[in-house]
């Protein structure tokens, strides 16, 4: 598709016309990026720390070893063994997803912080802004 086929998009695209869309830029965008990154990092600290809802909390309260031990003790109940294994695999999968989400949040915080530095460097290069 040619670019001219999409010219109608720019008329409605939010933020392309700051005055029309009432877009307000912060006085010091790098500080705003740093504030956002700090908030993400604080949330990440809670999620990876020992507070309720953290990964450690999930591992502690999601421990199924007692249940697994109970089911293994029942010799002739295959359903219990399968159920216990399914629960453990579910917990393992949930824990893995939680770890991945925490890692992605860490990366996002770094990207936001880096974006502020890049924006500041661009302003310096384009506008001759003082360091």
C-alpha positions in Angstrom: 0.0 0.0 0.0 1.2 3.4 -0.8 1.7 6.0 1.9 -1.0 8.2 0.3 -3.5 5.5 1.1 -3.0 6.2 4.8 -3.1 10.0 4.8 -6.5 9.9 6.5 -4.8 8.4 9.6 -2.8 11.4 10.5 -5.9 13.6 10.8 -7.2 11.5 13.7 -4.0 10.2 15.3 -4.1 11.4 18.9 -1.1 13.5 19.9 0.0 14.5 16.4 -1.5 17.9 16.9 -0.6 18.9 20.5 -2.9 21.9 20.5 -5.9 20.1 19.1 -5.5 17.1 21.4 -4.6 19.1 24.5 -1.3 17.3 24.8 0.9 18.8 27.6 4.6 18.0 27.7 6.3 18.2 31.1 8.8 21.0 31.6 11.6 18.4 32.2 10.7 15.1 30.5 13.8 13.4 31.8 12.6 13.9 35.3 9.2 12.6 34.4 10.7 9.5 32.9 12.9 9.0 36.0 9.8 9.3 38.2 7.9 6.7 36.2 10.9 4.4 36.2 11.3 4.8 40.0 7.6 3.9 40.5 8.0 0.8 38.3 11.2 -0.2 40.3 9.3 0.3 43.6 6.5 -2.0 42.3 9.1 -4.5 41.2 10.8 -4.5 44.6 7.4 -5.4 46.2 6.8 -8.2 43.7 10.2 -9.7 44.1 10.6 -9.0 47.9 8.8 -10.8 50.7 5.5 -8.8 50.9 2.1 -10.4 50.3 1.7 -11.1 46.6 5.4 -11.3 45.9 7.1 -14.2 44.2 8.5 -15.4 47.6 4.9 -15.3 49.0 3.7 -17.4 46.1 6.4 -19.9 46.6 5.9 -20.0 50.4 2.1 -20.3 50.4 1.9 -22.3 47.2 4.1 -25.1 48.6 2.3 -28.3 47.8 4.9 -30.7 49.3 2.7 -31.7 52.2 -0.3 -32.4 49.9 2.0 -34.4 47.6 3.4 -36.4 50.5 -0.2 -37.1 51.7 -1.2 -38.4 48.2 2.0 -40.4 47.7 1.2 -42.2 51.0 -2.0 -43.5 49.6 -0.8 -46.6 47.7 -3.9 -47.5 45.7 -5.2 -44.1 44.7 -3.8 -43.2 41.2 -6.2 -40.3 40.9 -4.7 -38.6 43.9 -1.2 -39.1 42.4 -2.3 -37.6 39.1 -4.1 -34.8 40.8 -1.1 -34.0 43.0 1.2 -34.0 39.9 -1.2 -31.7 38.0 -1.3 -29.2 40.9 2.5 -29.2 41.1 2.9 -28.6 37.4 0.3 -25.8 37.6 2.2 -24.2 40.4 5.5 -24.5 38.5 4.0 -22.9 35.5 2.4 -20.1 37.5 5.7 -19.4 39.2 7.6 -19.4 35.9 5.1 -16.9 34.5 5.4 -14.7 37.6 9.2 -14.7 37.2 8.9 -13.8 33.6 6.5 -11.0 34.3 8.8 -9.6 37.0 11.7 -9.7 34.5 9.7 -7.9 31.9 8.8 -5.2 34.5 12.5 -4.8 35.3 13.3 -4.4 31.6 10.4 -1.9 31.2 11.7 0.2 34.1 15.1 0.3 32.5 13.7 1.2 29.1 11.6 4.0 30.6 14.7 5.3 32.4 16.8 5.0 29.3 14.1 6.7 27.2 14.4 9.8 29.5 18.1 9.9 28.9 17.7 9.5 25.2 15.1 12.2 25.1 17.3 14.5 27.1 20.3 13.8 24.8 18.1 14.5 21.7 17.0 17.8 23.1 20.7 18.7 23.7 21.6 17.8 20.2 18.6 19.4 18.5 18.0 22.4 20.6 21.4 23.1 22.1 20.0 22.6 25.5 22.5 22.9 28.4 23.5 19.9 30.4 
